Amino acid sequence: MKILVTGGLGYIGSHVMVLLLERNVEVLCIDNLDNSRLEVLDGIKKITERKPLFKNLDLKNKSETDVFFKEHSNIQGIIHFAAHKAVNESSKKPLLYYNNNITGLLNILDFSIKKDIPFIYSSSCTVYGDAKSFPINEDALTSNPKSPYGNTKLMGEQILKDCFNAYCKFKTIILRYFNPIGAHPSGNIGEFPLGTPQNLIPYLTQTVIGKHPFLKIYGSDYETEDGTCVRDYIHIMDLAEAHIKSINYLISAKNKKMYEIFNVGTGKGSSVLDVINAFEKVTGENVPHKFVGPREGDVPIAFADVKKINSKMGWKAKFNLEDGLRSAWNWEKEIAKKS
Ligand code: UFG
């Protein structure tokens, strides 16, 4: 089997590539290195003793993209990660986000549709906006993501829906990720933010290792049990495995066309304080922290209903919050050794 992974050097893409290579899948990786590092390929090689075929390619460049696809026409599946993903940045640079995330998607879809190649799209729970009932299932309203980034994800879903309606052999699966955390157990790959991380776990581990004086907890009087926001933290290895299940589901499906959406989470919500307590418990480290005001765009609560992916694909998270935090901490220590 030959699978194309776009944005394969990023956090989720790199873990998915490892699982594909371990299953002897031929993997083609494209990435424009905008927010990723070439050395991720070495980490992948250390784990799998194989390397994907890599091409530094920006999907916004239609002519280069077309040339690439002419050279590699026998691809059997596409997993599309390549996108900008910083919620905060997207509010400041909306055009950058619309241009990158939508243009790239359109250019790759053009190829997928011409060649009838099944397509996996990485979406986000951000499309649910400020949900009103929990756990959130796939039928919940998706009308108001709170950032341009979220809007690009929702628009992407709508573009795929229109393609499904228009083309008789178009097959796609949309995965709505909740909050990915942790790293590969080998310590060879993990989340490698360029610049100051915006997400909770990398900021927390960087604080504990001494890069920041304290972790800011955004908001203390949300309507949650302890006043801090609740999220569904899903281990990156579980999330990666959901892509393998999705590829199998797409390729083996008898139906000619498909458009299906799946949440990928644990089904369990944890508050920011739960995360800090769990981290301190599993690592024995202290997390210096201070409460500050709420962060713009944060929703109070988001955790997934995962019944659909469980019943249709047989996928279920195997790791818990503690496992994710332990591996995130190991990874932070590996990064420290490198620098
Ligand atoms: N948080 C802090 N301090 C920090 C960073 C985060 O208290 O320094 C809190 C946030 O307020 C939030 C929780 O930790 O309550 C998780 O925040 P993250 O930034 O880690 O994750 P988000 O839930 O904001 O964002 C994630 C993904 C996005 C996706 C979004 C949908 O990173 O890609 O979920 O809600 F769009």
Boltz pocket constraint, residues with backbone or C-beta under 6 A from the ligand:
constraints:
  - pocket:
      binder: B
      contacts: [[A, 85], [A, 87], [A, 124], [A, 125], [A, 126], [A, 127], [A, 150], [A, 177], [A, 178], [A, 179], [A, 197], [A, 198], [A, 199], [A, 200], [A, 201], [A, 203], [A, 215], [A, 216], [A, 217], [A, 218], [A, 219], [A, 228], [A, 229], [A, 230], [A, 231], [A, 272], [A, 295], [A, 298], [A, 299], [A, 300], [A, 302]]
      max_distance: 6.0
